Amino acid sequence: MSADFTPVIDQIAQHRLVPIISLDDVAYAEPLAEALLGGGLPVAEVTFRTTAAAESIRIMAARGDLLVGAGTVLTPQQADEARDAGAQFVVSPGFNPKVVRHCLDSQLPIIPGISTPTDIEMALDHGLDVVKLFPAEASGGIPTLKALCAPYAMVRFMPTGGISPQNVAEYLALPQVFACGGSWMVKPSLYADGNFSKVESAVREAIGSVAT
């Protein structure tokens, strides 16, 4: 991992959880940020799965009290849009060399998705030793991750995809897992009625479940 990326990765590792957020309405960005902070988790990954992504990132990042990243970044253009909106890191579902090289050239921390040894070796070849295992559960879960950790002892992983309250602690117990990404504590059904206290409670419970 580039030394320039270390502070961001260290911040993520400190909190161990990355809430993965998909917002259809920018009006939810501010109260959702408040709920995350109220629950004790000042981290957010806002995915580029909706047209509200960039503006939601801008609103959250402008606060200055939240580590905000962009998820589902598929193109260099999206990486630029995320950076311009204030994203401090980007996450991609797979390993796209064009996106990775663009982020490296732009000094924008990126955590690319991997699911095979070949993907990991591509990351290492680009100077990256921090990756996202995705989709974690569908790719074999804990047994697959343990198998990957054996030959790639120098790599740190952020499993994402199928992570839940039932398995997150088991993932985080693995030494090479520095954080897990999950959406269960910020799923839209929790705040569909405009009440974000349920998000705050879910975040607090999530933190409690992974406390060491």
C-alpha positions as protocol buffer text, in pm:
chain_id: "A"
residue {
  index: 1
  type: MET
  ca { x: 0 y: 0 z: 0 }
}
residue {
  index: 2
  type: SER
  ca { x: 127 y: 342 z: -94 }
}
residue {
  index: 3
  type: ALA
  ca { x: 237 y: 541 z: 208 }
}
residue {
  index: 4
  type: ASP
  ca { x: 2 y: 817 z: 92 }
}
residue {
  index: 5
  type: PHE
  ca { x: -293 y: 579 z: 138 }
}
residue {
  index: 6
  type: THR
  ca { x: -195 y: 458 z: 484 }
}
residue {
  index: 7
  type: PRO
  ca { x: -375 y: 725 z: 691 }
}
residue {
  index: 8
  type: VAL
  ca { x: -709 y: 651 z: 523 }
}
residue {
  index: 9
  type: ILE
  ca { x: -668 y: 275 z: 556 }
}
residue {
  index: 10
  type: ASP
  ca { x: -567 y: 317 z: 921 }
}
residue {
  index: 11
  type: GLN
  ca { x: -882 y: 519 z: 988 }
}
residue {
  index: 12
  type: ILE
  ca { x: -1098 y: 249 z: 832 }
}
residue {
  index: 13
  type: ALA
  ca { x: -913 y: -19 z: 1028 }
}
residue {
  index: 14
  type: GLN
  ca { x: -967 y: 172 z: 1350 }
}
residue {
  index: 15
  type: HIS
  ca { x: -1345 y: 153 z: 1308 }
}
residue {
  index: 16
  type: ARG
  ca { x: -1349 y: -197 z: 1153 }
}
residue {
  index: 17
  type: LEU
  ca { x: -1684 y: -143 z: 981 }
}
residue {
  index: 18
  type: VAL
  ca { x: -1768 y: 42 z: 660 }
}
residue {
  index: 19
  type: PRO
  ca { x: -2139 y: 115 z: 616 }
}
residue {
  index: 20
  type: ILE
  ca { x: -2227 y: 78 z: 248 }
}
residue {
  index: 21
  type: ILE
  ca { x: -2490 y: 331 z: 154 }
}
residue {
  index: 22
  type: SER
  ca { x: -2704 y: 359 z: -159 }
}
residue {
  index: 23
  type: LEU
  ca { x: -2910 y: 677 z: -164 }
}
residue {
  index: 24
  type: ASP
  ca { x: -3186 y: 762 z: -411 }
}
residue {
  index: 25
  type: ASP
  ca { x: -3255 y: 1099 z: -247 }
}
residue {
  index: 26
  type: VAL
  ca { x: -2988 y: 1349 z: -141 }
}
residue {
  index: 27
  type: ALA
  ca { x: -3223 y: 1469 z: 133 }
}
residue {
  index: 28
  type: TYR
  ca { x: -3128 y: 1158 z: 328 }
}
residue {
  index: 29
  type: ALA
  ca { x: -2754 y: 1229 z: 320 }
}
residue {
  index: 30
  type: GLU
  ca { x: -2737 y: 1472 z: 611 }
}
residue {
  index: 31
  type: PRO
  ca { x: -2962 y: 1285 z: 856 }
}
residue {
  index: 32
  type: LEU
  ca { x: -2790 y: 958 z: 767 }
}
residue {
  index: 33
  type: ALA
  ca { x: -2452 y: 1116 z: 845 }
}
residue {
  index: 34
  type: GLU
  ca { x: -2591 y: 1233 z: 1178 }
}
residue {
  index: 35
  type: ALA
  ca { x: -2718 y: 882 z: 1254 }
}
residue {
  index: 36
  type: LEU
  ca { x: -2379 y: 726 z: 1177 }
}
residue {
  index: 37
  type: LEU
  ca { x: -2204 y: 974 z: 1403 }
}
residue {
  index: 38
  type: GLY
  ca { x: -2468 y: 936 z: 1672 }
}
residue {
  index: 39
  type: GLY
  ca { x: -2412 y: 562 z: 1666 }
}
residue {
  index: 40
  type: GLY
  ca { x: -2036 y: 608 z: 1690 }
}
residue {
  index: 41
  type: LEU
  ca { x: -1927 y: 516 z: 1338 }
}
residue {
  index: 42
  type: PRO
  ca { x: -1780 y: 815 z: 1146 }
}
residue {
  index: 43
  type: VAL
  ca { x: -1731 y: 625 z: 818 }
}
residue {
  index: 44
  type: ALA
  ca { x: -1946 y: 601 z: 507 }
}
residue {
  index: 45
  type: GLU
  ca { x: -1911 y: 443 z: 164 }
}
residue {
  index: 46
  type: VAL
  ca { x: -2166 y: 594 z: -73 }
}
residue {
  index: 47
  type: THR
  ca { x: -2211 y: 380 z: -382 }
}
residue {
  index: 48
  type: PHE
  ca { x: -2233 y: 507 z: -738 }
}
residue {
  index: 49
  type: ARG
  ca { x: -2540 y: 293 z: -795 }
}
residue {
  index: 50
  type: THR
  ca { x: -2771 y: 595 z: -804 }
}
residue {
  index: 51
  type: THR
  ca { x: -2767 y: 941 z: -959 }
}
residue {
  index: 52
  type: ALA
  ca { x: -2771 y: 1092 z: -608 }
}
residue {
  index: 53
  type: ALA
  ca { x: -2429 y: 951 z: -524 }
}
residue {
  index: 54
  type: ALA
  ca { x: -2202 y: 1244 z: -601 }
}
residue {
  index: 55
  type: GLU
  ca { x: -2418 y: 1506 z: -432 }
}
residue {
  index: 56
  type: SER
  ca { x: -2469 y: 1278 z: -130 }
}
residue {
  index: 57
  type: ILE
  ca { x: -2092 y: 1240 z: -101 }
}
residue {
  index: 58
  type: ARG
  ca { x: -2053 y: 1617 z: -129 }
}
residue {
  index: 59
  type: ILE
  ca { x: -2303 y: 1679 z: 151 }
}
residue {
  index: 60
  type: MET
  ca { x: -2147 y: 1421 z: 383 }
}
residue {
  index: 61
  type: ALA
  ca { x: -1787 y: 1515 z: 308 }
}
residue {
  index: 62
  type: ALA
  ca { x: -1850 y: 1887 z: 358 }
}
residue {
  index: 63
  type: ARG
  ca { x: -1926 y: 1821 z: 724 }
}
residue {
  index: 64
  type: GLY
  ca { x: -1562 y: 1740 z: 797 }
}
residue {
  index: 65
  type: ASP
  ca { x: -1641 y: 1491 z: 1074 }
}
residue {
  index: 66
  type: LEU
  ca { x: -1695 y: 1183 z: 857 }
}
residue {
  index: 67
  type: LEU
  ca { x: -1455 y: 970 z: 653 }
}
residue {
  index: 68
  type: VAL
  ca { x: -1646 y: 948 z: 325 }
}
residue {
  index: 69
  type: GLY
  ca { x: -1565 y: 715 z: 40 }
}
residue {
  index: 70
  type: ALA
  ca { x: -1726 y: 629 z: -292 }
}
residue {
  index: 71
  type: GLY
  ca { x: -1826 y: 273 z: -375 }
}
residue {
  index: 72
  type: THR
  ca { x: -1909 y: 89 z: -696 }
}
residue {
  index: 73
  type: VAL
  ca { x: -1661 y: 304 z: -887 }
}
residue {
  index: 74
  type: LEU
  ca { x: -1645 y: 152 z: -1234 }
}
residue {
  index: 75
  type: THR
  ca { x: -1473 y: 416 z: -1447 }
}
residue {
  index: 76
  type: PRO
  ca { x: -1198 y: 678 z: -1419 }
}
residue {
  index: 77
  type: GLN
  ca { x: -1467 y: 940 z: -1474 }
}
residue {
  index: 78
  type: GLN
  ca { x: -1658 y: 822 z: -1169 }
}
residue {
  index: 79
  type: ALA
  ca { x: -1337 y: 828 z: -968 }
}
residue {
  index: 80
  type: ASP
  ca { x: -1287 y: 1191 z: -1068 }
}
residue {
  index: 81
  type: GLU
  ca { x: -1648 y: 1273 z: -985 }
}
residue {
  index: 82
  type: ALA
  ca { x: -1607 y: 1111 z: -644 }
}
residue {
  index: 83
  type: ARG
  ca { x: -1284 y: 1296 z: -572 }
}
residue {
  index: 84
  type: ASP
  ca { x: -1430 y: 1629 z: -682 }
}
residue {
  index: 85
  type: ALA
  ca { x: -1727 y: 1570 z: -451 }
}
residue {
  index: 86
  type: GLY
  ca { x: -1490 y: 1521 z: -158 }
}
residue {
  index: 87
  type: ALA
  ca { x: -1454 y: 1144 z: -138 }
}
residue {
  index: 88
  type: GLN
  ca { x: -1140 y: 1047 z: 54 }
}
residue {
  index: 89
  type: PHE
  ca { x: -1121 y: 697 z: -91 }
}
residue {
  index: 90
  type: VAL
  ca { x: -1287 y: 485 z: -358 }
}
residue {
  index: 91
  type: VAL
  ca { x: -1388 y: 121 z: -366 }
}
residue {
  index: 92
  type: SER
  ca { x: -1448 y: -85 z: -679 }
}
residue {
  index: 93
  type: PRO
  ca { x: -1632 y: -418 z: -709 }
}
residue {
  index: 94
  type: GLY
  ca { x: -1360 y: -569 z: -928 }
}
residue {
  index: 95
  type: PHE
  ca { x: -1006 y: -503 z: -1041 }
}
residue {
  index: 96
  type: ASN
  ca { x: -1018 y: -268 z: -1338 }
}
residue {
  index: 97
  type: PRO
  ca { x: -658 y: -172 z: -1430 }
}
residue {
  index: 98
  type: LYS
  ca { x: -771 y: 155 z: -1589 }
}
residue {
  index: 99
  type: VAL
  ca { x: -954 y: 266 z: -1277 }
}
residue {
  index: 100
  type: VAL
  ca { x: -673 y: 153 z: -1047 }
}
residue {
  index: 101
  type: ARG
  ca { x: -402 y: 328 z: -1249 }
}
residue {
  index: 102
  type: HIS
  ca { x: -609 y: 644 z: -1269 }
}
residue {
  index: 103
  type: CYS
  ca { x: -659 y: 651 z: -892 }
}
residue {
  index: 104
  type: LEU
  ca { x: -291 y: 584 z: -831 }
}
residue {
  index: 105
  type: ASP
  ca { x: -194 y: 864 z: -1070 }
}
residue {
  index: 106
  type: SER
  ca { x: -442 y: 1093 z: -893 }
}
residue {
  index: 107
  type: GLN
  ca { x: -317 y: 994 z: -545 }
}
residue {
  index: 108
  type: LEU
  ca { x: -672 y: 885 z: -463 }
}
residue {
  index: 109
  type: PRO
  ca { x: -678 y: 586 z: -226 }
}
residue {
  index: 110
  type: ILE
  ca { x: -849 y: 289 z: -387 }
}
residue {
  index: 111
  type: ILE
  ca { x: -955 y: -47 z: -246 }
}
residue {
  index: 112
  type: PRO
  ca { x: -1019 y: -266 z: -551 }
}
residue {
  index: 113
  type: GLY
  ca { x: -1238 y: -573 z: -544 }
}
residue {
  index: 114
  type: ILE
  ca { x: -1084 y: -917 z: -585 }
}
residue {
  index: 115
  type: SER
  ca { x: -1213 y: -1273 z: -570 }
}
residue {
  index: 116
  type: THR
  ca { x: -926 y: -1485 z: -707 }
}
residue {
  index: 117
  type: PRO
  ca { x: -549 y: -1527 z: -668 }
}
residue {
  index: 118
  type: THR
  ca { x: -506 y: -1372 z: -1013 }
}
residue {
  index: 119
  type: ASP
  ca { x: -689 y: -1059 z: -898 }
}
residue {
  index: 120
  type: ILE
  ca { x: -466 y: -1036 z: -591 }
}
residue {
  index: 121
  type: GLU
  ca { x: -152 y: -1066 z: -799 }
}
residue {
  index: 122
  type: MET
  ca { x: -276 y: -789 z: -1028 }
}
residue {
  index: 123
  type: ALA
  ca { x: -324 y: -570 z: -721 }
}
residue {
  index: 124
  type: LEU
  ca { x: 25 y: -652 z: -594 }
}
residue {
  index: 125
  type: ASP
  ca { x: 167 y: -577 z: -937 }
}
residue {
  index: 126
  type: HIS
  ca { x: 13 y: -229 z: -910 }
}
residue {
  index: 127
  type: GLY
  ca { x: 167 y: -177 z: -567 }
}
residue {
  index: 128
  type: LEU
  ca { x: -155 y: -239 z: -372 }
}
residue {
  index: 129
  type: ASP
  ca { x: -170 y: -472 z: -74 }
}
residue {
  index: 130
  type: VAL
  ca { x: -514 y: -370 z: 55 }
}
residue {
  index: 131
  type: VAL
  ca { x: -812 y: -516 z: -133 }
}
residue {
  index: 132
  type: LYS
  ca { x: -1182 y: -587 z: -100 }
}
residue {
  index: 133
  type: LEU
  ca { x: -1294 y: -950 z: -115 }
}
residue {
  index: 134
  type: PHE
  ca { x: -1618 y: -933 z: -314 }
}
residue {
  index: 135
  type: PRO
  ca { x: -1866 y: -1089 z: -312 }
}
residue {
  index: 136
  type: ALA
  ca { x: -1734 y: -1239 z: 9 }
}
residue {
  index: 137
  type: GLU
  ca { x: -2003 y: -1491 z: 99 }
}
residue {
  index: 138
  type: ALA
  ca { x: -2086 y: -1587 z: -260 }
}
residue {
  index: 139
  type: SER
  ca { x: -1713 y: -1642 z: -324 }
}
residue {
  index: 140
  type: GLY
  ca { x: -1689 y: -1900 z: -48 }
}
residue {
  index: 141
  type: GLY
  ca { x: -1681 y: -1689 z: 266 }
}
residue {
  index: 142
  type: ILE
  ca { x: -1444 y: -1761 z: 551 }
}
residue {
  index: 143
  type: PRO
  ca { x: -1293 y: -2082 z: 404 }
}
residue {
  index: 144
  type: THR
  ca { x: -1206 y: -1905 z: 77 }
}
residue {
  index: 145
  type: LEU
  ca { x: -1060 y: -1608 z: 262 }
}
residue {
  index: 146
  type: LYS
  ca { x: -846 y: -1833 z: 480 }
}
residue {
  index: 147
  type: ALA
  ca { x: -721 y: -2012 z: 169 }
}
residue {
  index: 148
  type: LEU
  ca { x: -631 y: -1679 z: 5 }
}
residue {
  index: 149
  type: CYS
  ca { x: -458 y: -1552 z: 318 }
}
residue {
  index: 150
  type: ALA
  ca { x: -215 y: -1844 z: 322 }
}
residue {
  index: 151
  type: PRO
  ca { x: -10 y: -1759 z: 9 }
}
residue {
  index: 152
  type: TYR
  ca { x: -76 y: -1385 z: 34 }
}
residue {
  index: 153
  type: ALA
  ca { x: 28 y: -1313 z: 389 }
}
residue {
  index: 154
  type: MET
  ca { x: 123 y: -957 z: 292 }
}
residue {
  index: 155
  type: VAL
  ca { x: -230 y: -865 z: 183 }
}
residue {
  index: 156
  type: ARG
  ca { x: -502 y: -708 z: 397 }
}
residue {
  index: 157
  type: PHE
  ca { x: -867 y: -770 z: 314 }
}
residue {
  index: 158
  type: MET
  ca { x: -1200 y: -589 z: 349 }
}
residue {
  index: 159
  type: PRO
  ca { x: -1467 y: -855 z: 291 }
}
residue {
  index: 160
  type: THR
  ca { x: -1790 y: -717 z: 148 }
}
residue {
  index: 161
  type: GLY
  ca { x: -2101 y: -884 z: 14 }
}
residue {
  index: 162
  type: GLY
  ca { x: -2316 y: -1100 z: 238 }
}
residue {
  index: 163
  type: ILE
  ca { x: -2163 y: -963 z: 556 }
}
residue {
  index: 164
  type: SER
  ca { x: -2419 y: -963 z: 836 }
}
residue {
  index: 165
  type: PRO
  ca { x: -2448 y: -944 z: 1215 }
}
residue {
  index: 166
  type: GLN
  ca { x: -2427 y: -1324 z: 1215 }
}
residue {
  index: 167
  type: ASN
  ca { x: -2086 y: -1352 z: 1047 }
}
residue {
  index: 168
  type: VAL
  ca { x: -1907 y: -1017 z: 1076 }
}
residue {
  index: 169
  type: ALA
  ca { x: -1724 y: -1103 z: 1398 }
}
residue {
  index: 170
  type: GLU
  ca { x: -1593 y: -1426 z: 1246 }
}
residue {
  index: 171
  type: TYR
  ca { x: -1453 y: -1237 z: 947 }
}
residue {
  index: 172
  type: LEU
  ca { x: -1293 y: -973 z: 1165 }
}
residue {
  index: 173
  type: ALA
  ca { x: -1130 y: -1241 z: 1379 }
}
residue {
  index: 174
  type: LEU
  ca { x: -900 y: -1322 z: 1087 }
}
residue {
  index: 175
  type: PRO
  ca { x: -571 y: -1133 z: 1131 }
}
residue {
  index: 176
  type: GLN
  ca { x: -557 y: -1011 z: 771 }
}
residue {
  index: 177
  type: VAL
  ca { x: -908 y: -867 z: 776 }
}
residue {
  index: 178
  type: PHE
  ca { x: -879 y: -500 z: 871 }
}
residue {
  index: 179
  type: ALA
  ca { x: -1248 y: -413 z: 820 }
}
residue {
  index: 180
  type: CYS
  ca { x: -1574 y: -541 z: 676 }
}
residue {
  index: 181
  type: GLY
  ca { x: -1817 y: -361 z: 450 }
}
residue {
  index: 182
  type: GLY
  ca { x: -2187 y: -406 z: 510 }
}
residue {
  index: 183
  type: SER
  ca { x: -2523 y: -244 z: 453 }
}
residue {
  index: 184
  type: TRP
  ca { x: -2741 y: -402 z: 719 }
}
residue {
  index: 185
  type: MET
  ca { x: -2708 y: -108 z: 961 }
}
residue {
  index: 186
  type: VAL
  ca { x: -2797 y: 151 z: 693 }
}
residue {
  index: 187
  type: LYS
  ca { x: -3055 y: -32 z: 480 }
}
residue {
  index: 188
  type: PRO
  ca { x: -3325 y: 201 z: 344 }
}
residue {
  index: 189
  type: SER
  ca { x: -3608 y: 18 z: 520 }
}
residue {
  index: 190
  type: LEU
  ca { x: -3470 y: 142 z: 852 }
}
residue {
  index: 191
  type: TYR
  ca { x: -3533 y: 506 z: 764 }
}
residue {
  index: 192
  type: ALA
  ca { x: -3812 y: 479 z: 506 }
}
residue {
  index: 193
  type: ASP
  ca { x: -4044 y: 656 z: 751 }
}
residue {
  index: 194
  type: GLY
  ca { x: -3796 y: 940 z: 798 }
}
residue {
  index: 195
  type: ASN
  ca { x: -3695 y: 820 z: 1145 }
}
residue {
  index: 196
  type: PHE
  ca { x: -3319 y: 777 z: 1155 }
}
residue {
  index: 197
  type: SER
  ca { x: -3303 y: 668 z: 1519 }
}
residue {
  index: 198
  type: LYS
  ca { x: -3328 y: 307 z: 1401 }
}
residue {
  index: 199
  type: VAL
  ca { x: -3012 y: 356 z: 1195 }
}
residue {
  index: 200
  type: GLU
  ca { x: -2835 y: 500 z: 1496 }
}
residue {
  index: 201
  type: SER
  ca { x: -2941 y: 202 z: 1707 }
}
residue {
  index: 202
  type: ALA
  ca { x: -2838 y: -47 z: 1436 }
}
residue {
  index: 203
  type: VAL
  ca { x: -2497 y: 121 z: 1404 }
}
residue {
  index: 204
  type: ARG
  ca { x: -2446 y: 110 z: 1780 }
}
residue {
  index: 205
  type: GLU
  ca { x: -2540 y: -259 z: 1786 }
}
residue {
  index: 206
  type: ALA
  ca { x: -2303 y: -332 z: 1496 }
}
residue {
  index: 207
  type: ILE
  ca { x: -2015 y: -165 z: 1678 }
}
residue {
  index: 208
  type: GLY
  ca { x: -2095 y: -363 z: 1991 }
}
residue {
  index: 209
  type: SER
  ca { x: -2097 y: -690 z: 1800 }
}
residue {
  index: 210
  type: VAL
  ca { x: -1740 y: -641 z: 1676 }
}
residue {
  index: 211
  type: ALA
  ca { x: -1589 y: -481 z: 1985 }
}
residue {
  index: 212
  type: THR
  ca { x: -1272 y: -653 z: 2098 }
}
